[in-house]
Amino acid sequence: MVELKKYVSGLDTKQENIFNNNFSRYTWTKIRQKLGLEDYTFHDLRKTFGSVLAQSGVSTVVIQKLLEHSSPDLTNKVYTNVDPVLRHAVDQIPVGDWL
């Protein structure tokens, strides 16, 4: 996430998309190979991005806009089916004490 923040903070303020229009399957394949993530799809990256944002407390509307979804319902159903209250409750379980 830190690397993404660095990348985004360096973008021109008038730029609307994080990736330029030259971002292709070939580019994604090179990235996956370099990182040893050959089995991951770009959709996996989108889903992880949306889920991490939701788990970090970012609002559904903001995530919807970042993922360019037509409605917040789609964002909630597919990407962010994480209830922050439930996440907080699970985080309270003292798993470290049990290990």
C-alpha positions as CSV (number, residue, x, y, z in Angstrom):
1,M,0.0,0.0,0.0
2,V,2.9,2.3,0.7
3,E,4.3,1.9,-2.8
4,L,0.9,2.6,-4.3
5,K,0.6,5.8,-2.2
6,K,4.1,6.9,-3.5
7,Y,3.0,6.2,-7.1
8,V,-0.3,8.0,-6.8
9,S,1.2,11.0,-5.0
10,G,3.5,11.5,-7.9
11,L,0.8,11.6,-10.5
12,D,-0.3,14.8,-12.3
13,T,-3.3,16.2,-10.4
14,K,-5.2,16.4,-13.7
15,Q,-4.7,12.7,-14.4
16,E,-7.9,10.8,-13.8
17,N,-6.7,7.2,-14.0
18,I,-4.0,5.5,-11.9
19,F,-2.8,3.5,-14.9
20,N,-2.2,5.0,-18.2
21,N,-4.0,3.7,-21.3
22,N,-0.9,1.6,-22.3
23,F,-1.4,-0.8,-19.4
24,S,-2.0,-4.1,-21.1
25,R,-2.2,-7.8,-20.6
26,Y,1.4,-8.0,-21.6
27,T,2.4,-5.5,-18.9
28,W,0.3,-7.3,-16.3
29,T,1.9,-10.7,-17.4
30,K,5.4,-9.2,-17.0
31,I,4.6,-7.9,-13.5
32,R,3.1,-11.2,-12.4
33,Q,6.1,-13.2,-13.7
34,K,8.6,-10.8,-12.0
35,L,6.7,-11.2,-8.7
36,G,6.1,-14.9,-9.0
37,L,2.3,-14.5,-9.2
38,E,1.6,-16.2,-12.4
39,D,-1.8,-17.5,-11.2
40,Y,-3.2,-14.1,-10.3
41,T,-5.5,-12.2,-12.6
42,F,-6.0,-8.4,-12.8
43,H,-9.4,-9.0,-11.3
44,D,-7.7,-10.6,-8.2
45,L,-5.7,-7.4,-7.8
46,R,-8.9,-5.3,-8.0
47,K,-10.7,-7.5,-5.5
48,T,-7.8,-7.3,-3.1
49,F,-7.5,-3.6,-3.5
50,G,-11.2,-3.1,-2.8
51,S,-11.1,-5.5,0.2
52,V,-8.0,-3.9,1.7
53,L,-9.6,-0.4,1.4
54,A,-12.8,-1.7,3.0
55,Q,-10.9,-3.4,5.9
56,S,-9.1,-0.1,6.4
57,G,-12.4,1.7,6.9
58,V,-12.6,3.5,3.6
59,S,-16.2,4.2,2.7
60,T,-18.1,2.2,0.1
61,V,-18.7,5.3,-2.0
62,V,-15.0,6.1,-2.2
63,I,-14.2,2.5,-3.1
64,Q,-16.9,2.5,-5.7
65,K,-15.4,5.6,-7.4
66,L,-11.9,4.1,-7.3
67,L,-13.1,0.9,-8.9
68,E,-15.3,2.8,-11.3
69,H,-18.5,0.8,-10.4
70,S,-21.9,2.0,-11.4
71,S,-23.4,1.6,-8.0
72,P,-22.4,1.1,-4.4
73,D,-24.4,-2.1,-4.3
74,L,-22.1,-3.8,-6.8
75,T,-19.1,-2.7,-4.7
76,N,-20.6,-4.1,-1.5
77,K,-21.7,-7.4,-3.1
78,V,-18.5,-8.2,-4.9
79,Y,-15.6,-6.4,-3.3
80,T,-16.3,-5.1,0.2
81,N,-18.5,-7.6,1.8
82,V,-16.7,-6.8,5.1
83,D,-18.8,-5.3,7.8
84,P,-16.4,-2.9,9.7
85,V,-18.2,-3.7,13.0
86,L,-17.8,-7.5,12.4
87,R,-14.1,-6.9,11.4
88,H,-13.5,-5.0,14.6
89,A,-15.2,-7.8,16.7
90,V,-13.0,-10.4,15.1
91,D,-9.9,-8.3,15.7
92,Q,-10.7,-8.4,19.4
93,I,-10.2,-12.2,19.6
94,P,-6.9,-12.8,21.5
95,V,-5.5,-15.3,19.0
96,G,-2.0,-14.5,20.0
97,D,-2.7,-15.7,23.5
98,W,-3.8,-19.1,22.2
99,L,-0.8,-19.8,20.0
